[in-house]
Amino acid sequence: MAQDIITIFHGPQHPGITGNMSVELDLLGETIKRAETHVGYLHRGFEKMIERRTVLQAFTIVCRICVPEPDPNEENFARGVEELMGLEVPEKAKWLRTMVLEMARLQAQMLWFAGQGGSLGHYISPQWAVADRDLILDLFEELTGGRVYHMYITPGGVRRDLPEGFLGRLGHFLDYLESRLPEYDNMLLRNPVFLERARGVGIIDPATAREYGVVGPNLRACGFMNDIRKDEPYEMYGEVDFIVPTETSGDVYGRAMVRRAEIEQSISILRQIIRRMPAEKEIMAVLPKNHRKWEVPKGDTLVKTESARGEYSYYMVGDGTDKLRRVQVKGPSAVHAITLLEEMLVDSQLSDVAMIMNSLGTNPPEIER
Amino acid sequence: MTETIDNLLERIGRNFQITGQEVKKAGLAALHCSQEQLHGVLIYLKEVEKFDTLTMIGCADWIEDDYFELSYMAYSFTTFFTVMVKIRVSRDGSSVPTVEGIWRQARTFEREIHEMFGVDFPGNTRLKEFFLENWQGMPPMKRDFDTVQFVKDHYKLREEGREGACNVSVERKKRIDAKKLELKKEGE
């Protein structure tokens, strides 16, 4: 008997979906024959809101564009404003920003561990990873006052200097996290179930990766050694030593191994930052006295940050007033979760959808803004 | 010879009619061209200069001069240069042939600009509803889109069950006025 195609919605209310989005799937049995991404459940109009706000008012909302990774948004926005206004950021502020960005990458990688394991029904992963992520959030809370949204990297510098003894506590946390990594390896990355499920699934070949503009760990898992932190160093990334891990398999397993290696690199970068953090107190550029006087000259720029899931780009346009004419955000999911995902899912199995989405790090809030 | 972004701009200028160019910072340049030249410049960047990917397509609304500025941001993984190729199109009923055939990810970027600004991209294979659902009005990212009026037309403040709720701004003003009066009396 010929089998019929049935159409189902995977999300937006589904434990295996990454955030508020859905994928419409045409199934022949368990095999996907067509996939279509639907977004629009979460559009908050940030870019429109920014048009109506002064620079400092806009700064408070950009972090909310992406829940798992707010800090790359803050940094991009701040650096874009600084470029347009010609602000010179003190060196210590740049070190602090680099530290925050690496802490943000670490917490995002832990969130990925949680999601990747959870998408396989392997619930120890989210339990461990979310608990360990909370320790990073404790440090964020101490430094910035906020656990998830920090509003710390402001145009011109950073909002606060380090609390007394903070770097010591960060160092202890890094030691703890490093000691945990072998346990994570045994729990998930060497787990026979994960190996069986992840190898050879969700493959992106190198040509497709370039063709579709794949970024971040997804690109590096295809063998490309591209990382904005190395290719176009910003803040103090040019001053720290780290390697850009790559894999060649291009599958879910390869992407997992790249992320795992990047955790070690982040730990190494943070240790270098702890050793080299300047003692000086200056953390803010000389700024206009009144926030109404933050007039951004006419001009535009493109700024990029390497988040844990790939390149974040901000196109920012000033028009000579105290408000930005345009701030356009492109997160990594704009590339990974629409055209690429739709084509990757064809001929995959229904049970692999959640795992593939998590391995790509798809995150709808940054698509919709 | 070491490749510089100035050399790159010079080569592009020799091959196309560029109406303006600017090096914005290390590794980032902008050049302006006509809509007719756009595809030629982008194909040249990809095929000859090996600009592997399109980072994004920016769109800014210059309502006072009645045009949108579209910025196609091509990126090279070899030189790490980004070139913004800029064109100006009319704010109403403008149409720019798709660049999906040059870089596949342009499909999504054009789809968003089509929905948010109303620019048409003939040839785009997925120019369909994206974020918005059954949207009939003015594209919402145009600067003359009235957000306040939109809210007034589509939402209303919940009145029922809030009859006794105080108006915070009025109450706050009353408190401030009372405090001022008190201070004034103390001063007397």
Boltz contact constraints between the chains, C-beta under 6 A:
constraints:
  - contact:
      token1: [A, 40]
      token2: [B, 131]
      max_distance: 6.0
  - contact:
      token1: [A, 43]
      token2: [B, 131]
      max_distance: 6.0
  - contact:
      token1: [A, 210]
      token2: [B, 52]
      max_distance: 6.0
  - contact:
      token1: [A, 211]
      token2: [B, 104]
      max_distance: 6.0
  - contact:
      token1: [A, 212]
      token2: [B, 104]
      max_distance: 6.0
  - contact:
      token1: [A, 212]
      token2: [B, 105]
      max_distance: 6.0
  - contact:
      token1: [A, 213]
      token2: [B, 53]
      max_distance: 6.0
  - contact:
      token1: [A, 213]
      token2: [B, 105]
      max_distance: 6.0
  - contact:
      token1: [A, 226]
      token2: [B, 77]
      max_distance: 6.0
  - contact:
      token1: [A, 231]
      token2: [B, 80]
      max_distance: 6.0
  - contact:
      token1: [A, 232]
      token2: [B, 27]
      max_distance: 6.0
  - contact:
      token1: [A, 232]
      token2: [B, 80]
      max_distance: 6.0
  - contact:
      token1: [A, 301]
      token2: [B, 24]
      max_distance: 6.0
  - contact:
      token1: [A, 302]
      token2: [B, 28]
      max_distance: 6.0
  - contact:
      token1: [A, 302]
      token2: [B, 73]
      max_distance: 6.0
  - contact:
      token1: [A, 302]
      token2: [B, 82]
      max_distance: 6.0
  - contact:
      token1: [A, 313]
      token2: [B, 55]
      max_distance: 6.0
  - contact:
      token1: [A, 313]
      token2: [B, 56]
      max_distance: 6.0
  - contact:
      token1: [A, 315]
      token2: [B, 58]
      max_distance: 6.0
  - contact:
      token1: [A, 317]
      token2: [B, 60]
      max_distance: 6.0
  - contact:
      token1: [A, 325]
      token2: [B, 60]
      max_distance: 6.0
  - contact:
      token1: [A, 326]
      token2: [B, 60]
      max_distance: 6.0
  - contact:
      token1: [A, 328]
      token2: [B, 58]
      max_distance: 6.0
  - contact:
      token1: [A, 330]
      token2: [B, 56]
      max_distance: 6.0
  - contact:
      token1: [A, 335]
      token2: [B, 105]
      max_distance: 6.0
  - contact:
      token1: [A, 338]
      token2: [B, 108]
      max_distance: 6.0
  - contact:
      token1: [A, 339]
      token2: [B, 107]
      max_distance: 6.0
  - contact:
      token1: [A, 339]
      token2: [B, 108]
      max_distance: 6.0
  - contact:
      token1: [A, 368]
      token2: [B, 131]
      max_distance: 6.0
